Amino acid sequence: MLSPIRSLVGLSILTHAAFGGSRVAVSLAALELQASPFAIGLLLSFYGLLPMFLSVPAGRWIDRVGMQLPMVAGCALLAFGVGVPFLIWDIGALYLASVTVGLGFMTFHLAVQKAAGLVGGVAARTSNFSLLALGFSISGFLGPTLTGLAIDAVGHRWSFALLALAPLCAIPALRLVSFVRELDKPARPARSAAGELSDASPTRLWDLLATPELKRLYVSVTVLSSAWDVHQFLVPLYGAGIGLSASSIGLVLGAFSVATFIVRLLLPFISRRVADWHLILGAMASSTLVYVVYPQFPVLPAMLALSFVLGLGLGTAQPMMMVVLHRESPPERIGEAAGLRLTLINGTQTFLPTAFGAFGSAFGLAAIFWGMAAMIGGGGAYVAHGLRREVRLRRPAAASRAGRP
């Protein structure tokens, strides 16, 4: 029998493979329907449109009702969204698919992340998030790669039908996962000694930004999720522009996922020797370099290598950011804090592909790579400055404590 965390990982692989595969399928289907780069950017932006506004309310809902119901609802929405282009083959169906798939995966993903932070307690948290991230690496490879092969084998329309099978299989499996029901203990607002609701009641969203640690975390989330998502947006466009087949484009995206899998396999050993913030800053530095270099080598072997290097950097960051989030957030507001994180992620997914699509239409795809490099580098400079300032502030306090009798 699978352990609780391995059950969560298996379910996440099914849903994330459908999500990641749909992004490739939607991009290539739009190209097949003669859509412009701007229209394709708009399509991918729609994946984050509703989650951008609904992630925080969804996180609060999960804090109240538990995790199993949101997981089932998310799988159902995901299956419906992926199946729409199979039933209706036009550009409007692709827009409906991107909106529905994004909303469904958001709901499932928030619930799974909260469950992973609870299973086994604090001691198991780093290991749990590393295993969950490993699962996403597997599905991140399987989704795009199998989608590219399916498109070449059976066509764009039938590839959507095949993708819909994954979340459909996850729904009955979720009904059998008893430990999720055991974790479903909705958090209650804290009360004072007089019985009144305290200020910890989750009504002020921006209280979550009260500490410098969480501010740096959310800046890192925005920058690194942008680096991840813009890569998924750019590779199909860039690959099609230099004449790569759908299978080759899937392999480039698959190389990224293989790299994240390898580095996450080693992450429990790495994290014992390197601090979480140092790993996050390393991801920013390597991502900046890759985006600067990418347009200089428009051939498949170079794209595979650069995609792999980018995956090595970004693959370390997501689990460590989740560890920081669970460590620094109030326990009764973890779902809400994760919802704010996802709001920022989906904000970048909504606006950046559209903005960069328009920018690329005007100035070429190379300008998108370099603009992204500037954004990541700026975020890394902000985080590094904050960490240096914190170290300077800690030194006098430590010296003062050392001088006490």
C-alpha positions in Angstrom: 0.0 0.0 0.0 1.3 3.4 -0.9 2.3 5.9 1.9 0.2 9.1 2.2 2.8 11.3 0.5 3.4 8.8 -2.3 -0.4 8.7 -2.9 -0.4 12.5 -3.2 2.5 12.4 -5.6 0.8 9.8 -7.8 -2.4 11.9 -8.0 -0.3 15.0 -8.7 1.5 13.3 -11.6 -1.9 12.5 -13.3 -3.3 16.0 -13.0 -0.1 17.9 -13.7 0.6 15.8 -16.8 -2.7 16.8 -18.2 -2.1 20.4 -17.3 1.4 20.6 -18.8 0.4 18.6 -21.9 -2.6 20.9 -22.5 -0.3 24.0 -22.6 1.7 22.4 -25.4 -1.4 21.1 -27.2 -3.1 24.5 -27.0 -0.1 26.3 -28.3 0.4 24.0 -31.2 -3.3 23.7 -31.9 -3.5 27.5 -32.1 -0.6 27.5 -34.6 -2.5 24.9 -36.6 -5.5 27.3 -36.7 -3.2 30.1 -38.0 -3.2 32.1 -34.7 -0.6 34.9 -34.3 2.0 35.0 -31.6 -0.1 37.6 -29.8 -3.1 35.4 -29.9 -1.1 32.4 -28.6 0.3 34.5 -25.8 -3.3 35.6 -24.9 -4.4 31.9 -24.9 -1.7 31.0 -22.4 -2.4 34.0 -20.3 -6.0 32.8 -19.9 -4.6 29.8 -17.9 -3.9 32.2 -15.1 -6.9 34.6 -15.5 -9.3 33.2 -13.0 -6.7 31.7 -10.7 -5.2 35.2 -10.4 -8.4 36.5 -8.8 -9.6 33.3 -7.1 -6.4 31.7 -5.6 -6.7 33.5 -2.3 -10.5 32.8 -1.8 -9.8 29.2 -2.9 -7.0 28.9 -0.2 -9.4 30.2 2.4 -12.1 27.8 1.2 -9.6 24.9 1.6 -8.7 26.2 5.1 -12.4 25.9 6.0 -13.6 22.7 4.2 -10.5 20.6 4.0 -8.7 19.1 1.0 -10.6 16.2 -0.4 -13.6 18.1 -1.9 -11.3 20.7 -3.6 -9.2 17.9 -5.1 -12.2 16.2 -6.6 -13.6 19.4 -7.9 -10.3 20.4 -9.4 -9.9 17.1 -11.3 -13.4 17.4 -12.7 -12.8 20.9 -14.0 -9.5 19.9 -15.4 -11.0 16.9 -17.3 -13.7 19.1 -18.7 -11.3 21.8 -19.9 -8.9 19.4 -21.6 -11.8 17.7 -23.4 -13.4 20.8 -24.8 -11.1 21.2 -27.9 -11.8 17.5 -28.8 -15.5 18.2 -28.8 -15.4 21.6 -30.5 -12.4 22.4 -32.8 -12.0 26.1 -33.1 -10.1 28.9 -31.4 -13.0 29.7 -29.0 -12.8 26.2 -27.6 -9.1 26.7 -27.0 -9.8 29.9 -24.9 -12.5 28.0 -22.9 -10.0 25.2 -22.4 -7.2 27.4 -21.1 -9.5 29.2 -18.6 -11.1 25.9 -17.3 -7.9 23.9 -17.1 -6.2 26.7 -15.2 -9.0 27.0 -12.7 -9.2 23.2 -12.1 -5.5 22.7 -11.7 -5.3 25.7 -9.3 -7.9 24.1 -7.0 -6.3 20.7 -7.0 -2.8 22.1 -6.6 -3.5 24.3 -3.5 -5.2 21.4 -1.7 -2.3 19.0 -2.5 0.3 21.5 -1.3 -1.5 22.0 2.0 -1.8 18.2 2.5 1.9 17.7 1.7 2.8 20.3 4.4 0.7 18.4 7.0 1.5 14.8 6.3 4.1 13.6 8.8 4.4 17.0 10.6 7.2 19.6 10.4 10.0 17.0 10.4 8.8 15.5 7.1 8.1 18.8 5.4 11.3 19.2 3.3 11.2 15.5 2.3 7.5 15.8 1.4 7.9 18.8 -0.8 11.0 17.3 -2.5 8.9 14.2 -3.3 6.0 16.3 -4.6 8.4 18.3 -6.7 9.9 15.0 -8.1 6.4 14.0 -9.1 5.9 17.3 -10.9 9.2 16.7 -12.7 8.0 13.3 -13.9 4.7 14.7 -15.1 6.4 17.8 -16.5 8.4 15.4 -18.7 5.5 13.0 -19.6 2.9 15.7 -20.3 4.7 17.7 -23.0 6.7 14.7 -24.4 3.7 12.4 -24.8 1.5 15.3 -26.1 4.1 16.0 -28.9 4.2 12.4 -29.8 0.4 12.1 -29.7 0.0 15.1 -32.0 2.4 13.6 -34.5 0.7 10.2 -34.3 -3.1 11.0 -34.1 -3.4 14.7 -34.7 -4.1 17.7 -32.5 -7.8 17.0 -31.8 -7.4 13.4 -30.5 -4.4 14.5 -28.3 -6.8 16.5 -26.2 -9.0 13.4 -25.7 -6.0 11.4 -24.5 -5.0 14.1 -22.1 -8.5 14.1 -20.5 -8.0 10.5 -19.4 -5.5 11.4 -16.7 -7.7 13.6 -14.5 -10.7 11.3 -15.1 -8.6 8.4 -13.6 -7.7 10.6 -10.6 -11.3 11.2 -9.5 -12.2 7.7 -8.4 -8.7 7.3 -6.9 -9.3 10.3 -4.7 -12.4 8.8 -3.2 -10.2 5.9 -1.9 -7.5 8.1 -0.3 -8.7 8.0 3.4 -5.8 9.9 4.9 -6.9 13.1 3.2 -10.2 12.9 5.0 -8.3 12.5 8.3 -6.4 15.7 7.5 -9.6 17.6 6.8 -9.8 19.5 10.0 -10.8 23.1 9.0 -8.9 25.8 10.9 -10.9 27.9 13.3 -10.2 31.6 13.8 -8.1 32.3 16.9 -10.0 33.7 19.9 -8.8 35.8 22.8 -9.2 34.9 26.4 -12.5 36.8 26.5 -13.8 34.6 23.6 -13.6 37.3 20.9 -12.0 36.8 17.6 -8.4 37.9 17.6 -6.5 39.9 14.9 -5.2 36.6 13.6 -8.5 36.0 11.8 -7.7 35.8 8.1 -9.4 38.9 7.0 -6.3 41.1 6.1 -4.5 39.6 3.2 -1.5 41.9 3.3 -0.7 40.9 6.9 1.0 38.0 5.2 3.6 40.5 3.9 4.4 41.8 7.4 7.8 40.1 7.5 10.8 40.8 5.3 11.2 37.0 4.8 7.8 36.7 3.2 8.3 39.8 1.1 11.4 38.3 -0.3 9.6 35.0 -0.8 6.8 36.5 -2.8 9.3 38.5 -5.0 11.2 35.2 -5.6 7.9 33.4 -6.4 7.0 36.0 -9.0 10.4 36.1 -10.7 11.0 32.4 -10.8 7.5 31.3 -11.8 7.8 33.8 -14.7 11.1 32.2 -15.7 9.4 28.8 -15.7 6.2 29.8 -17.5 7.7 32.0 -20.1 10.0 29.2 -21.1 6.9 27.0 -21.7 5.4 29.8 -23.8 8.5 30.6 -25.8 9.8 27.1 -26.7 6.9 26.1 -28.9 7.0 29.5 -30.7 10.8 29.6 -31.0 11.0 25.9 -32.0 8.3 26.2 -34.7 10.1 29.4 -36.0 13.3 27.4 -36.6 11.5 24.5 -38.1 11.4 21.9 -35.3 8.7 19.2 -35.3 6.1 18.9 -32.5 8.1 15.9 -31.1 11.3 17.9 -31.0 9.6 20.7 -29.2 8.2 18.2 -26.7 11.7 16.9 -26.2 13.1 20.3 -25.4 10.4 20.8 -22.8 11.0 17.3 -21.6 14.8 18.0 -21.1 13.8 20.8 -18.7 11.7 18.4 -16.7 14.4 15.7 -16.7 16.7 18.3 -15.2 14.2 19.2 -12.5 13.8 15.5 -11.7 17.5 15.0 -11.3 18.2 18.0 -9.1 15.1 17.3 -7.0 16.3 13.7 -6.5 19.5 15.2 -5.0 17.8 18.0 -3.2 17.4 16.3 0.2 21.2 16.0 0.3 21.9 19.4 -1.2 19.5 21.2 1.3 21.5 19.8 4.2 24.6 21.6 3.0 23.2 24.7 1.4 20.8 27.2 2.9 17.3 27.5 1.3 17.8 31.2 0.3 21.2 30.4 -1.3 19.5 27.8 -3.5 16.8 30.2 -4.5 19.4 32.9 -5.4 21.4 30.3 -7.4 18.2 29.6 -9.4 17.8 33.2 -10.2 21.5 33.6 -11.3 21.4 30.5 -13.6 18.0 31.5 -15.1 19.3 34.9 -16.0 22.3 33.5 -17.8 20.3 30.9 -19.8 17.8 33.6 -21.0 20.7 35.8 -22.1 22.3 33.0 -24.1 19.2 31.2 -25.5 18.6 33.2 -28.7 22.3 32.9 -29.8 22.0 29.1 -30.5 18.9 28.4 -32.6 19.6 24.6 -33.1 18.0 21.6 -31.3 21.1 20.3 -29.4 21.8 23.8 -27.9 18.1 24.2 -27.0 18.1 20.8 -25.3 21.2 21.7 -23.3 20.0 25.2 -22.3 16.6 23.8 -21.3 18.3 21.3 -19.2 20.5 23.9 -17.4 17.4 26.1 -16.8 15.6 23.1 -15.3 18.6 22.4 -12.9 18.3 25.9 -11.5 14.6 26.3 -11.3 14.1 22.7 -10.1 15.8 23.6 -6.8 13.7 26.7 -6.1 10.1 25.6 -5.9 10.4 23.0 -3.0 12.6 25.4 -1.0 10.1 28.3 -1.4 7.3 26.0 -0.1 9.4 25.1 2.9 10.0 28.9 3.6 6.2 29.6 3.1 5.1 26.9 5.6 7.8 28.0 8.1 6.9 31.7 8.0 3.1 31.6 7.6 0.6 31.4 10.5 -0.5 27.8 10.7 -4.2 28.6 10.4 -3.5 30.6 7.2 -1.3 28.3 5.2 -4.0 27.8 2.5 -4.4 31.5 2.2 -0.6 32.1 2.1 -0.3 29.5 -0.6 -3.3 31.1 -2.4 -1.4 34.5 -2.4 1.6 32.7 -3.9 -0.5 31.2 -6.6 -2.2 34.6 -7.3 1.3 36.0 -8.0 2.2 33.1 -10.2 -1.1 33.3 -12.2 -0.7 37.1 -12.4 2.6 36.5 -14.3 1.0 33.7 -16.4 -1.9 36.1 -17.3 0.1 39.2 -18.2 3.5 38.1 -19.2 2.7 35.9 -22.2 0.3 38.5 -23.6 2.8 41.3 -23.0 5.8 39.4 -24.3 3.7 38.1 -27.2 3.0 41.6 -28.3 6.6 42.6 -27.6 7.9 39.6 -29.7 5.5 40.5 -32.6 7.1 44.0 -32.6 10.7 43.3 -31.9 11.2 39.5 -32.4 11.4 36.5 -30.1 15.0 37.3 -29.0 13.8 40.4 -27.3 11.5 38.3 -25.1 14.4 36.2 -23.9 16.5 39.3 -23.0 13.6 41.1 -21.3 13.0 38.0 -19.2 16.7 37.9 -18.3 16.5 41.6 -17.1 13.4 40.8 -15.0 15.0 37.8 -13.3 18.3 39.6 -12.6 16.5 42.5 -11.1 14.5 40.3 -8.7 17.7 38.4 -7.7 19.4 41.7 -6.9 16.5 42.7 -4.6 16.5 39.4 -2.8 20.3 39.5 -2.4 20.2 43.0 -1.0 17.6 42.1 1.5 19.5 39.1 2.7 22.7 41.1 3.1 20.8 43.7 5.1 19.4 41.1 7.4 22.9 39.6 8.0 24.2 43.1 8.9 21.3 43.7 11.3 21.9 40.3 13.0 25.6 40.9 13.7 25.3 43.7 16.3 22.5 41.7 18.1 24.7 38.6 18.1 27.7 40.5 19.4 25.6 42.1 22.1 24.4 38.7 23.3 27.9 37.4 23.3 29.1 40.2 25.5 26.5 39.5 28.2 27.8 37.8 31.4 
